């Protein structure tokens, strides 16, 4: 086999992952430990670990780029303490290549391979998965978004602007009848998308079956009156059998979207749900902060969304600019851009970035300036439902804000003739 052909074959047969590591040891040595731990090796060479087996099954170190060291370890390691290993604590960017034959078409095992026990290695005081890159032939074996951006636009009949959404508030406590009444008002106000809160799935005070039937009766009636569809993302988070049954009910009632708290359901459940329902799958990432907030631990959004997009989701949460959560604006922007990037060359598999968390009319301009695209879902919970003039005025204020953005007019200027936007700027702006 020629050298060029061998390189090309390796590109087909391998996937790559980038890591940030922190260690008092030689980073190149630690990279080899990582490669062995996540493929054919362990802390000592074992019987039957032949050279031939290692050649076909061992992960390889592609590159080691040493960065500036740090004065203190980010994480404790009992192993390093036992070794009496002092600092300095060296940081490096590591790229590993994994044989796809080790993994097969198996999403949970893919996640276990690129992450897994790496977080427990005693040699490191920091470990973060930064990104994952897949060859096109491997990406082809996994789920694609059933709807994505274009399909969501078709179902909501929204073009040329962002889709405007909101979240049922209070998060929990409303009965099925009260929820349906709020949905009716929001539909009449002109919202495009409504979702349940992540903590409201099947509560005793508003069982999901009752809620779906009551809400969809209002959505269908509004569609018949206006000709305009509204997408409702019902939170069907549960065990897999229940989620399938819930999705069937939503479809039977004329719904177009279901939502799941993906971190708690797991890869296998979301893959199976995707394969069993034609509905839009809205992926809520609650819990992601425990994987991402420490810059020396967990995983970056690029790697996270790569794995979940292989399960076939259509929407991914990215939080929001100047929002109520801990993520920086730069991280939110990068996350939205990640959603738009194909997972492998030649694929049109973008998912819709869902902006939320403390969003309101006043964050529309910054959002557009950051992403330079209308292909997004802009969700405001309190930013709509806490508007001083009521939820209908909240919806109007957000739509007016985006109209101003698209017209290139400053929000304050546009608000001079728009009462709802003016009151939103006064009310929420005082709290910013």
LINFEN-V686852 format. One record per helix or strand of 3 or more residues. SS is the DSSP state (H for helix, E for strand). FROM is the first residue (numbers start at 1). TO is the last residue. Records with the same first field share a line. If there is no record, write none. Layout:
SS: FROM-TO + FROM-TO
This chain:
H: 3-13 + 27-37 + 51-57 + 78-83 + 100-102 + 107-114 + 116-120 + 136-139 + 148-156 + 176-189 + 204-206 + 208-226 + 240-252 + 262-265 + 267-276 + 289-292 + 301-309 + 329-340 + 361-371 + 382-385 + 391-407 + 411-417 + 419-429
E: 14-23 + 60-66 + 89-99 + 126-133 + 163-167 + 193-195 + 231-235 + 257-261 + 280-284 + 297-299 + 315-317 + 352-355 + 376-379
